[in-house]
Amino acid sequence: MLKKRGISPIIASVLLVLIVVVLAAIFAVYGLPFVQNLFGSEDCFEVLGDINFDKSSNYNCYYDDESGQKRTGFSVKIDNEGVKGFRVGLLHEGSSDVIDITQDSTFPIIRMIDGVFGGALNINNKGGVRIYVANGIFERIDMFPILSNGKVCTDSSKALEPVECLDIDVRNSLHDDEGDSGNGECTLNSAYWSNSNGGALSILTVDEGTRVYLTTTGSEECNDKDVNLEIWEDDSSDPDKLNYSPTATFVNGKAIVSWDAEWQCDGFNLFGYCFSDPPEYYFESSLVEDNSKSISSSKIEEDELKVLRTEPVCGNQRIESGETCDPPSDDEVSCQTSEGYDGTRTCLNSCQYDECNTDQFCGDGEVNGGENCITCPEDAGQCPQCTLDSDCDDNNICNGQETCDVDGQCVSGTQLQCGVYQCYPDTGCGFCGDGEVNGDEQCEIGDSRLCLSDGTSGDAGGLGGFSGMAPGSGNDGTQTCTAQCTWDECVADP
């Protein structure tokens, strides 16, 4: 008798795999195109799960208060850079208002939670939540993604049915004291980071040194007004203010200023290594004429600017950690040698400045650096030959940077040819007539001394002084000091 045997486990597994493969192929050929067509296109299908009403928010509600204000709030979260905005259909009693909301778009019946109707609207496509307020009560809100190429995914809608606002704080936030529009005063509407001048920041994580822009939007009344901005590194307990507080002016509803993103250790630093996540930044903007009017960029972690540390790269035209310069953008810089000579320093390929290079030296024919007639007689002249006269071009002792008259000499050891060299004062140099015997001088004008007719004399005394005569023979005499600070011939006394 034959025994019946079932399919072996190996064969069963192979058959199961084949069935799965066949079904996947059928879905890829027929099912996937059907689903994509259902949602409009492949690109719309890809963003379907990345734009939603934030159902966890308390602001998805409406209210009608005793003052007659009717407001409906709704919260939107986008987590795809391919989405640049959304279209909303506001339904009420069978009719609807259709509005396309993109970065900085404006509509008289829509505002940000902290803005005014008609003010610029803000979009965040990196996971941050934005809260909008509509003027009126709406039973249903439909939302359709708007892609970066401008396409509206009309077949990929999300729906929200707001409930009545019961939370008093939420009602107060939706309420606007100034009515449906501005009150003639400047109102700050939003503040956000941007990686282009006037654009929206699509990447919230940048490398250090990347130029980003701080954008503040405001009502029409803000134009030509200034705002002060402060950047803060967001430590949860104690934020750190950066030493950078620029001012920006409103033009067409925006005040924009740039900043080269900085990295700093946001945690524990041990032996030069930082144990922490990248630093997160937000900024605050306040009106110069009334700093009580202020606004802050989002302090939600997902919305803050994060800066990554990068290794320094020599030659990228940014001065980074450990560098003193960065070629070829850095030109020569002025410097001074230890001797006081003026020179220049050049940026080397190592991103460090070289030593101070100078063409000045003792003996170059000019009095420069720390030269004087003591340290550099080649340029400054010999002290004993200094003269006091009217040879300088202002008829005074050399008192700064001036030239000599023809064939003249400037004082203080500057025996220089006129018109070739410059004359500098040197308080260390004496001259004939300064009241002191210095250098090769024999005496000072006004000095006199006793002398002997045999040519010997006593030692020189002070101004007008006499001293005992040296031994010798002959008649007593007197010597006087000449205008050249040398002793005249001995004149015998009568």
Backbone torsions as a table, in degrees:
resi	resn	phi	psi	omega
1	MET	NA	134.3	-180.0
2	LEU	-83.7	139.0	176.8
3	LYS	-93.6	135.5	178.4
4	LYS	-78.2	138.1	179.3
5	ARG	-126.3	138.7	177.9
6	GLY	-81.2	-178.1	178.2
7	ILE	-71.3	134.9	-178.9
8	SER	-64.5	152.2	179.3
9	PRO	-57.1	-36.0	-178.6
10	ILE	-65.2	-46.6	-179.2
11	ILE	-64.7	-38.7	179.5
12	ALA	-62.6	-41.6	179.6
13	SER	-64.4	-42.3	179.6
14	VAL	-62.6	-43.8	179.4
15	LEU	-63.0	-39.5	179.5
16	LEU	-63.2	-42.9	178.4
17	VAL	-62.4	-42.9	-179.9
18	LEU	-62.4	-40.3	179.4
19	ILE	-63.1	-43.1	179.2
20	VAL	-62.6	-43.2	179.8
21	VAL	-62.0	-43.4	-179.7
22	VAL	-63.7	-44.2	179.3
23	LEU	-63.6	-39.8	178.3
24	ALA	-63.7	-39.9	179.1
25	ALA	-65.2	-41.7	178.8
26	ILE	-62.5	-41.3	178.9
27	PHE	-64.9	-40.2	-179.3
28	ALA	-64.2	-36.3	-177.0
29	VAL	-79.9	-39.6	-172.9
30	TYR	-115.4	-43.0	-174.0
31	GLY	-72.1	-47.9	-177.2
32	LEU	-61.6	-48.0	176.4
33	PRO	-58.0	-34.7	179.7
34	PHE	-65.0	-44.2	179.6
35	VAL	-65.1	-43.6	179.5
36	GLN	-62.5	-40.8	178.2
37	ASN	-65.7	-34.0	179.1
38	LEU	-61.3	-36.3	-178.5
39	PHE	-99.8	13.3	171.2
40	GLY	105.0	-50.3	-178.6
41	SER	-171.2	173.3	-179.4
42	GLU	-63.9	-42.7	-178.4
43	ASP	-67.3	-33.9	175.3
44	CYS	-68.1	-37.9	178.9
45	PHE	-62.6	-35.9	-176.5
46	GLU	-68.8	-27.1	-177.8
47	VAL	-100.8	4.0	-172.9
48	LEU	-55.1	-42.9	-177.2
49	GLY	-89.2	4.0	-173.3
50	ASP	-105.5	3.0	175.4
51	ILE	-135.8	122.8	-173.6
52	ASN	-149.9	157.2	163.9
53	PHE	-73.6	135.1	179.1
54	ASP	-80.7	96.1	-174.4
55	LYS	-69.0	-15.4	179.1
56	SER	-80.4	-9.7	-177.4
57	SER	-77.0	144.6	176.0
58	ASN	-83.3	-3.1	-173.8
59	TYR	-93.5	3.5	177.2
60	ASN	-84.3	70.1	-173.6
61	CYS	-155.5	172.4	-179.9
62	TYR	-131.3	161.9	173.6
63	TYR	-153.3	158.8	178.2
64	ASP	-137.3	104.2	-173.5
65	ASP	-97.1	177.5	-174.8
66	GLU	-67.8	-20.0	179.4
67	SER	-79.7	-7.4	179.5
68	GLY	98.0	-3.6	177.6
69	GLN	-73.7	133.3	176.4
70	LYS	-122.4	120.5	-174.5
71	ARG	-135.4	145.0	174.3
72	THR	-129.9	126.4	178.6
73	GLY	-104.4	150.4	174.1
74	PHE	-150.9	143.7	-175.2
75	SER	-113.0	132.7	-175.9
76	VAL	-124.4	136.0	176.1
77	LYS	-123.8	126.1	178.9
78	ILE	-121.6	133.4	-178.5
79	ASP	-134.4	52.1	178.9
80	ASN	-158.2	123.0	-178.5
81	GLU	-67.9	-15.2	177.4
82	GLY	-77.1	-6.6	178.7
83	VAL	-102.7	120.8	-179.6
84	LYS	-103.5	-3.5	179.3
85	GLY	172.3	-161.9	-179.9
86	PHE	-157.5	155.4	174.7
87	ARG	-102.3	133.5	177.4
88	VAL	-116.4	140.4	170.7
89	GLY	-111.5	114.6	-177.7
90	LEU	-96.5	108.9	-174.0
91	LEU	-99.7	133.0	178.0
92	HIS	-151.4	118.0	176.9
93	GLU	50.1	46.1	173.5
94	GLY	87.8	-10.2	177.1
95	SER	-113.3	164.1	-177.6
96	SER	-146.2	151.8	170.4
97	ASP	-108.2	130.7	-179.3
98	VAL	-110.8	125.4	-175.1
99	ILE	-136.0	133.3	173.9
100	ASP	-95.6	117.9	-178.0
101	ILE	-105.8	116.6	174.8
102	THR	-131.5	176.9	-177.1
103	GLN	-58.6	124.5	176.3
104	ASP	69.9	11.1	173.1
105	SER	-69.9	155.1	-177.6
106	THR	-131.9	142.6	177.9
107	PHE	-148.3	140.4	-175.2
108	PRO	-67.5	-16.9	-177.1
109	ILE	-111.6	7.9	179.3
110	ILE	-128.6	138.1	174.0
111	ARG	-143.8	163.2	170.8
112	MET	-73.0	163.3	-178.1
113	ILE	-58.2	-31.1	-179.1
114	ASP	-112.4	19.3	-177.6
115	GLY	-112.9	-163.0	178.3
116	VAL	-123.8	155.7	177.2
117	PHE	-63.2	132.3	-176.1
118	GLY	91.3	-6.2	177.8
119	GLY	-80.9	167.8	-178.2
120	ALA	-66.1	137.6	178.7
121	LEU	-96.3	153.2	-173.1
122	ASN	-118.8	138.6	177.9
123	ILE	-119.8	139.7	171.5
124	ASN	-128.2	117.0	-176.7
125	ASN	-106.3	23.2	178.3
126	LYS	-123.4	37.9	172.6
127	GLY	96.7	-7.2	179.7
128	GLY	-78.9	152.6	-179.9
129	VAL	-97.1	134.9	175.2
130	ARG	-119.7	138.0	-178.0
131	ILE	-111.1	128.4	-178.2
132	TYR	-117.9	153.2	179.0
133	VAL	-125.4	127.8	177.8
134	ALA	-104.7	141.8	179.7
135	ASN	-82.8	102.3	-177.9
136	GLY	132.9	173.1	176.8
137	ILE	-108.1	128.0	-177.3
138	PHE	-128.1	131.8	-177.9
139	GLU	-78.6	-24.3	-176.1
140	ARG	-150.3	142.4	176.3
141	ILE	-128.4	122.0	175.0
142	ASP	-102.0	142.4	-177.3
143	MET	-130.3	134.8	-179.5
144	PHE	-127.6	130.5	-179.6
145	PRO	-64.1	144.2	169.5
146	ILE	-112.7	119.0	-175.6
147	LEU	-80.1	166.8	-178.5
148	SER	-62.9	-23.4	177.2
149	ASN	-85.5	3.6	177.9
150	GLY	93.2	-6.5	-178.4
151	LYS	-72.0	137.3	176.1
152	VAL	-101.4	122.7	-178.6
153	CYS	-84.4	81.5	-174.1
154	THR	-70.3	-17.1	179.3
155	ASP	-98.0	7.3	-177.0
156	SER	-122.1	65.1	-172.5
157	SER	-93.9	155.0	170.0
158	LYS	-122.5	145.8	-175.3
159	ALA	-123.5	147.2	177.3
160	LEU	-135.8	135.3	174.2
161	GLU	-116.5	95.7	-176.6
162	PRO	-60.3	149.7	176.0
163	VAL	-108.8	172.4	179.5
164	GLU	-71.1	137.3	179.5
165	CYS	-74.0	122.4	178.4
166	LEU	-108.4	-24.7	-178.9
167	ASP	-76.1	123.5	-176.7
168	ILE	-64.0	-36.2	179.1
169	ASP	-66.2	-38.2	177.5
170	VAL	-65.6	-43.5	178.6
171	ARG	-59.8	-42.8	179.4
172	ASN	-64.4	-35.4	179.9
173	SER	-69.2	-36.5	179.7
174	LEU	-76.2	-25.4	-178.5
175	HIS	-73.5	139.2	175.2
176	ASP	-121.4	122.0	-173.5
177	ASP	-68.4	-25.2	-173.9
178	GLU	-90.6	7.5	178.4
179	GLY	88.3	-158.6	-171.8
180	ASP	-80.1	-11.9	-177.0
181	SER	-143.4	-177.6	-178.4
182	GLY	-67.0	165.1	-177.7
183	ASN	-110.5	21.1	-179.6
184	GLY	87.9	-2.0	178.4
185	GLU	-108.2	156.7	178.1
186	CYS	-67.5	126.7	177.7
187	THR	-122.4	125.0	177.0
188	LEU	-80.8	125.7	-172.9
189	ASN	-99.2	-42.0	-175.8
190	SER	-157.6	161.4	176.2
191	ALA	-143.4	129.4	-176.3
192	TYR	-154.4	159.5	176.7
193	TRP	-82.3	152.7	179.0
194	SER	-147.1	144.2	175.5
195	ASN	-102.1	12.5	172.2
196	SER	-146.6	155.2	-175.5
197	ASN	-67.7	101.9	178.8
198	GLY	97.2	-7.3	-178.4
199	GLY	-94.0	-179.0	177.3
200	ALA	-98.2	145.6	-178.2
201	LEU	-78.1	113.0	-178.8
202	SER	-91.5	-19.3	178.4
203	ILE	-122.9	114.9	-175.9
204	LEU	-90.1	4.2	175.9
205	THR	-123.2	122.1	-176.9
206	VAL	-131.6	160.4	174.1
207	ASP	-78.7	151.2	176.7
208	GLU	-59.2	143.0	-177.5
209	GLY	91.3	-11.6	178.2
210	THR	-70.5	134.6	179.1
211	ARG	-80.9	123.2	176.7
212	VAL	-122.2	168.6	-175.6
213	TYR	-125.6	139.6	177.2
214	LEU	-101.8	115.3	-174.5
215	THR	-114.2	128.8	173.8
216	THR	-118.1	129.2	177.1
217	THR	-107.1	152.2	-178.7
218	GLY	-152.7	175.6	179.6
219	SER	-71.2	171.5	-177.9
220	GLU	-58.9	-31.2	-178.4
221	GLU	-68.8	-11.5	-179.0
222	CYS	-81.2	-16.1	-176.4
223	ASN	-55.0	136.1	-178.4
224	ASP	75.0	1.3	175.6
225	LYS	-94.2	157.2	-176.2
226	ASP	-106.9	149.8	172.7
227	VAL	-126.4	144.9	171.2
228	ASN	-94.9	140.8	-179.3
229	LEU	-121.8	141.2	176.0
230	GLU	-128.6	132.9	179.8
231	ILE	-102.5	135.1	-177.9
232	TRP	-124.8	136.6	171.4
233	GLU	-89.9	121.4	-165.8
234	ASP	-85.1	85.8	164.4
235	ASP	-82.8	133.9	-171.5
236	SER	-55.9	-36.9	-176.2
237	SER	-97.7	-32.1	-174.0
238	ASP	-147.3	86.6	-179.7
239	PRO	-60.7	147.2	179.9
240	ASP	-104.9	126.0	178.1
241	LYS	-84.0	133.0	178.7
242	LEU	-81.0	154.2	179.1
243	ASN	-84.0	60.0	-179.8
244	TYR	-154.2	109.6	-176.5
245	SER	-132.0	78.8	-177.1
246	PRO	-78.0	169.1	175.0
247	THR	-120.0	139.5	179.3
248	ALA	-129.1	151.3	-178.5
249	THR	-111.3	137.2	179.0
250	PHE	-71.4	128.7	173.1
251	VAL	-135.3	121.5	-179.0
252	ASN	53.4	41.7	174.1
253	GLY	84.0	4.6	-179.1
254	LYS	-132.9	141.2	171.0
255	ALA	-119.2	118.1	-170.9
256	ILE	-126.6	137.2	174.6
257	VAL	-142.4	150.2	-176.9
258	SER	-101.1	161.8	178.4
259	TRP	-154.0	133.7	174.3
260	ASP	-85.6	110.1	-170.8
261	ALA	-54.9	132.9	-178.8
262	GLU	-108.3	144.5	172.1
263	TRP	-100.9	140.2	171.6
264	GLN	-146.0	152.8	-177.2
265	CYS	-68.7	122.5	-178.1
266	ASP	-105.6	42.4	-177.2
267	GLY	-177.1	-139.8	-175.0
268	PHE	-91.9	123.9	-178.5
269	ASN	-107.2	119.7	-178.8
270	LEU	-129.5	117.0	178.1
271	PHE	53.2	40.6	176.6
272	GLY	83.5	-2.9	178.6
273	TYR	-105.3	132.2	-176.6
274	CYS	-97.9	121.5	178.2
275	PHE	-97.3	87.6	179.5
276	SER	-170.5	169.7	171.2
277	ASP	-77.7	168.6	177.7
278	PRO	-59.7	148.3	177.7
279	PRO	-65.8	144.1	177.3
280	GLU	-112.1	139.0	-175.6
281	TYR	-123.5	144.8	165.1
282	TYR	-133.6	168.1	178.4
283	PHE	-136.5	155.5	177.9
284	GLU	-117.3	141.1	-178.1
285	SER	-126.7	129.8	-179.2
286	SER	-133.2	144.9	-179.1
287	LEU	-70.2	131.2	-176.7
288	VAL	-62.5	-43.3	-175.6
289	GLU	-75.4	-15.5	179.4
290	ASP	-156.2	90.0	-173.8
291	ASN	-71.8	-2.5	172.4
292	SER	-72.4	-17.8	175.3
293	LYS	-92.7	105.2	-176.4
294	SER	-142.7	163.8	179.3
295	ILE	-151.8	153.3	-178.5
296	SER	-124.6	145.7	169.3
297	SER	-66.9	166.0	-173.9
298	SER	-59.8	137.0	175.4
299	LYS	-102.2	8.4	172.7
300	ILE	-71.5	132.1	-172.5
301	GLU	-54.1	-38.9	-178.4
302	GLU	-66.9	-22.2	-176.6
303	ASP	-96.6	-12.4	-175.7
304	GLU	-76.9	156.7	178.4
305	LEU	-79.9	126.4	178.5
306	LYS	-110.0	135.0	-175.7
307	VAL	-118.1	125.1	-179.6
308	LEU	-94.0	141.4	176.5
309	ARG	-77.9	138.2	178.9
310	THR	-122.7	152.0	174.6
311	GLU	-71.8	138.1	-179.9
312	PRO	-61.5	136.9	178.7
313	VAL	-120.9	113.8	-179.3
314	CYS	-72.9	126.3	178.5
315	GLY	105.9	2.8	179.2
316	ASN	-93.3	11.6	175.9
317	GLN	64.0	26.7	172.2
318	ARG	-130.8	131.2	177.5
319	ILE	-81.1	113.1	-174.8
320	GLU	-115.0	-175.9	-175.4
321	SER	-54.1	128.5	177.8
322	GLY	85.8	-6.7	-179.3
323	GLU	-100.7	146.4	173.1
324	THR	-106.0	-13.6	178.7
325	CYS	-161.7	175.0	179.0
326	ASP	-150.6	107.5	-179.9
327	PRO	-74.4	158.8	-0.7
328	PRO	-93.8	8.9	-173.1
329	SER	-71.2	-28.3	-177.1
330	ASP	-84.8	124.9	176.4
331	ASP	-83.4	179.5	175.8
332	GLU	-64.2	149.1	178.0
333	VAL	-120.9	151.5	-179.5
334	SER	-74.3	150.9	179.4
335	CYS	-155.0	178.5	179.1
336	GLN	-141.8	133.9	-179.7
337	THR	-75.3	171.5	179.2
338	SER	-64.6	-23.4	177.3
339	GLU	-84.0	-3.4	178.8
340	GLY	93.8	5.0	179.5
341	TYR	-78.0	141.3	177.1
342	ASP	-78.2	141.5	-180.0
343	GLY	-158.3	-165.5	179.1
344	THR	-136.0	156.3	175.6
345	ARG	-121.8	140.3	-177.9
346	THR	-112.2	143.7	178.8
347	CYS	-77.9	123.0	-179.4
348	LEU	-85.7	170.3	179.1
349	ASN	-66.9	-11.9	176.7
350	SER	-87.1	4.8	-177.6
351	CYS	64.0	32.0	173.2
352	GLN	-128.1	146.0	175.9
353	TYR	-74.8	143.0	175.9
354	ASP	-80.1	-175.0	179.5
355	GLU	-69.4	162.9	-179.5
356	CYS	-70.6	120.1	-179.6
357	ASN	-102.9	132.4	-178.0
358	THR	-139.0	150.4	174.7
359	ASP	-96.6	-2.4	-178.0
360	GLN	-88.0	143.6	177.7
361	PHE	-162.7	162.5	176.6
362	CYS	-69.2	120.1	-177.3
363	GLY	109.7	3.4	179.8
364	ASP	-85.6	2.6	176.5
365	GLY	88.7	3.8	178.5
366	GLU	-129.8	143.6	175.3
367	VAL	-85.6	107.5	-178.2
368	ASN	-143.9	173.2	-177.8
369	GLY	60.4	-134.8	179.6
370	GLY	-98.3	20.4	-176.2
371	GLU	-70.2	145.0	168.7
372	ASN	-150.2	-177.4	-173.9
373	CYS	-71.8	-7.4	175.2
374	ILE	-91.1	-49.8	-175.0
375	THR	-80.0	-26.3	-177.8
376	CYS	-145.7	74.7	-179.8
377	PRO	-63.7	-21.8	178.6
378	GLU	-59.5	-35.9	-179.2
379	ASP	-99.6	-38.9	-171.0
380	ALA	-92.0	-10.4	178.5
381	GLY	91.1	170.8	-178.7
382	GLN	-91.9	134.4	-178.5
383	CYS	-58.0	-43.8	-176.1
384	PRO	-61.0	-20.8	-175.8
385	GLN	-99.0	7.8	178.0
386	CYS	-67.1	144.4	-179.4
387	THR	-127.2	156.1	176.4
388	LEU	-117.7	104.2	179.8
389	ASP	-152.0	-160.5	-176.5
390	SER	-104.6	32.9	-176.3
391	ASP	-75.5	-24.2	178.4
392	CYS	-72.1	154.3	-167.6
393	ASP	-69.9	-11.5	175.8
394	ASP	-109.6	16.4	177.6
395	ASN	61.1	25.2	177.9
396	ASN	-128.0	169.4	171.7
397	ILE	-57.1	144.8	-178.7
398	CYS	-53.2	115.9	-171.8
399	ASN	-125.7	39.8	-179.8
400	GLY	146.9	-143.7	-178.8
401	GLN	-99.5	103.8	-179.0
402	GLU	-147.6	169.7	-179.4
403	THR	-108.9	163.2	-179.4
404	CYS	-91.2	156.3	172.6
405	ASP	-74.8	170.2	-177.6
406	VAL	-56.9	129.8	178.2
407	ASP	59.1	16.9	-177.2
408	GLY	-96.5	174.8	177.6
409	GLN	-132.8	138.4	172.9
410	CYS	-94.1	152.0	-174.7
411	VAL	-75.6	-177.7	177.1
412	SER	63.3	44.1	172.4
413	GLY	73.7	30.3	-178.2
414	THR	-115.3	60.5	177.2
415	GLN	-70.4	80.6	-173.2
416	LEU	-119.6	150.1	178.0
417	GLN	-72.8	134.6	-175.9
418	CYS	-67.6	141.0	177.4
419	GLY	81.9	-7.8	-178.7
420	VAL	-109.0	-46.6	-176.5
421	TYR	-113.5	165.5	178.1
422	GLN	-105.8	150.4	-173.5
423	CYS	-102.2	127.2	-179.9
424	TYR	-123.6	140.3	177.5
425	PRO	-72.9	148.2	177.8
426	ASP	-141.7	105.6	-176.8
427	THR	-67.9	-12.5	179.5
428	GLY	-80.7	-9.2	-177.9
429	CYS	-99.5	135.1	173.0
430	GLY	-95.9	174.0	177.8
431	PHE	-152.0	161.6	-179.3
432	CYS	-64.9	120.0	-178.9
433	GLY	108.0	0.4	-179.4
434	ASP	-85.7	4.1	177.3
435	GLY	86.8	0.3	179.6
436	GLU	-129.0	139.7	176.3
437	VAL	-84.8	112.5	-178.5
438	ASN	-141.2	165.2	-179.0
439	GLY	62.2	-134.7	179.4
440	ASP	-92.0	10.9	179.3
441	GLU	-65.5	142.6	175.9
442	GLN	-93.2	-24.3	-175.5
443	CYS	-164.9	179.6	175.2
444	GLU	-119.6	148.5	-178.0
445	ILE	-53.3	130.2	-177.3
446	GLY	101.2	-13.8	177.8
447	ASP	-75.1	152.6	172.5
448	SER	-150.0	159.9	179.2
449	ARG	-154.0	160.7	176.4
450	LEU	-77.6	148.5	177.2
451	CYS	-142.4	165.3	178.8
452	LEU	-111.2	149.2	-175.1
453	SER	-64.0	-17.4	179.0
454	ASP	-84.4	6.6	175.9
455	GLY	98.1	-8.9	176.8
456	THR	-89.0	163.1	-177.4
457	SER	-150.3	169.4	172.0
458	GLY	-77.8	169.3	177.3
459	ASP	-68.8	148.0	-179.6
460	ALA	-66.3	140.9	176.7
461	GLY	-103.8	-162.8	177.5
462	GLY	-76.5	-169.3	-179.4
463	LEU	-60.1	118.9	179.5
464	GLY	72.0	13.0	-175.3
465	GLY	-93.8	162.6	176.8
466	PHE	-128.2	156.3	175.3
467	SER	-136.5	172.9	-179.8
468	GLY	-62.4	147.8	-177.5
469	MET	-82.0	147.8	174.6
470	ALA	-74.6	154.7	-180.0
471	PRO	-64.9	147.3	178.3
472	GLY	171.5	-164.0	179.9
473	SER	-130.3	160.6	178.3
474	GLY	113.0	178.4	-178.1
475	ASN	-78.7	152.1	175.1
476	ASP	-68.2	148.1	177.9
477	GLY	-146.3	-175.6	-178.7
478	THR	-136.3	138.7	174.0
479	GLN	-114.9	141.7	175.6
480	THR	-119.0	157.4	-178.0
481	CYS	-85.6	131.6	-179.2
482	THR	-79.2	173.3	177.3
483	ALA	-67.2	-14.0	177.0
484	GLN	-96.9	11.3	179.2
485	CYS	62.4	38.7	171.6
486	THR	-124.9	157.0	-180.0
487	TRP	-76.5	136.1	175.0
488	ASP	-77.6	175.2	178.2
489	GLU	-65.0	152.3	179.5
490	CYS	-72.8	123.8	179.6
491	VAL	-104.8	120.8	-178.0
492	ALA	-66.9	140.1	177.6
493	ASP	-71.5	145.4	178.4
494	PRO	-66.0	NA	NA
